[in-house]
Amino acid sequence: MRHFKTTLLCSLLALCLAGCAGGADPQPTAPPSAAPTATATPTPEPTTNPLTGQDSAAGGLRPVAVTLRTGEGSTPQWGVASADVLIEGVSEGSTAGLTAVFSHPDQISKVGPVGPGRDLMLQMVLPLNAVPVHIDKNIYASNLLNLLSYQDLDGLHIGTAAFAFDQGRYESGFREENCWYTTGDLIRTGLENYGTGLEGPTMPLFSFGERPAPGSRNATELTITFSASDVEQLVYSPDIGLYLKNNADGSAQMDADNGDQAAFTNVFVLYASSGIKDDGITRQYDLSGGTGLYLTGGSWEQIHWTKGDATAPLSLTNQEGKTLVVSPGKSFIAIWGGYYGQGLRLVGEDGAEQTLPEKPALLESGIPDEVAQAAEEAIRTQKAIEEAQAQLTTAQEALAQAQQAESEALANDNPDDDDPARQATATAQAAVDAAQQTLDSLQPPAEETAAEAPAESQPAESQPEDAASSESQPAESQAASSEQNNG
């Protein structure tokens, strides 16, 4: 984000502190003859964490949903292991975005790098009455919050009243946008600037309860392909009974704050039909419902989910249509469109690959697989042509230099220099011929070129149109050069 640090610092708002002082009421004293009595300290009633279904010492406050930056240079992230829920899905481009949800601000010692808000994630957390925390947001997220008159915490506006910059991380080579974070205390302070707080009603994320022991461990390794460059794994560890999450490069997804690996009791994959919004880049999902996968205890089952509009809660049922009972604990939720370039693979303890439900259908605005494949091949071919053309140019320059050296050797009438000069020219010529042959092999046949445009207006050596401008190009290819947040 251009001048990201400067923008946030300039947006710092003055924090208004109000104080009041008052005298305490005089306390009655016991008469001298009265014997002191022991007063028992009341034990606070445990509350239930609405996101995990487990007992919690803290409660009564709204959840906090922080958008994390993903993609190159964003890891390790802060807060991924301490969050109660991680939600992941591609919202734009080809890199999946990530949102960390905490039931209570006291859980947040440090979370980030904070990324821009996206409407996909907002639609998942707003029904929980969560406070959305991000730095900047796209037009769809902005429109949604404005429509609902929903107060978020956006670093682009609130600045360093609610966000901080990790100078050490920056000095170690991280880009500026991957160095901004927040804490529970900063979130409280930021909300005070808006005259609001974390008090408010909450609702449980799932119907939590004890489940029978699984009959077999047929779900010990889940591979989620969000794109060719974004493949992640969740691997079940029987020793701790949790699914350990790995990064796209296969390394463990570690929390830069507490040093732990992100791990979950529950893993959900929500199948959602998808297409493209009117900007040609942002993903459009049908969040009314669909099928899905639920993994826990090393086992899996097919489920059905429903939601509805942006404020409707997520509802899960099993194949019998009964409310799904979810194991108490932390959860990972993947929103998976199943469009071109995406895939799922689930393997059991015995190495057997599981037969999964069919991928969701595309929305009308979606790109059919064959069209997306053709566009991807066109982009790949165009890139190869550009590289071959560059190699040919370099080889031609080397040939010209070799020919010049050979001419000078002949002009000097020095037989000792003639043979090396001729050999250098021959080598350079061979390189030119090879580069030209490669370039020719990548060019479309002459008859295709003639059919694509009138002969008088299209040169024979014309290269194919850059696929990046093609209307049939998939959105994930259009946005390949743009960094995603959180996607």
Buried (B, 14 or more C-beta within 10 A) or exposed (E): BEEBBEBBEEBEBEEEEEEEEEEEEEEEEEEEEEEEEEEEEEEEEEBBBBBBBBEBEEBEBBBBBBBBBBBEBBBBBBBBBBBBBBBBBBBBBBBBBBBBBBBBBBBBEBBBBBBBBBBBBBBBBBBBBBBBBBBBBBEBBBEBBEEEEBEBBBBBBBBBBBBBBBEEBBEEEBBBBBBBBBBBEBBBBBBBBBEBEBEEEBEBBBBBEEBEEBEEBBBBBBBBBBBEBBBBBBBBEEEEBBBBBBBBEEEBBBBBBEEEBBBBBBBBBBBBBBBBBEEEBBBBBBBEBBBBBBBBBBBBBEBBBBBBEBEBBBBBBBEEEEEBBBBBBBBBBBBBBBBBBBBBBBBBBEEEEBEBBEBBEBBEBBBEBEBBBBBBEBBEBBEBBBEBBEBBEEBBEBBEEBBEBBEEBBEEEEEEBBEEBBEBBEEBBEBBEEBBEBBEEBBBEEEEBEEEEEEEEEEEEEBBEBBBEBEEBBBBBBBBEEBBBBB
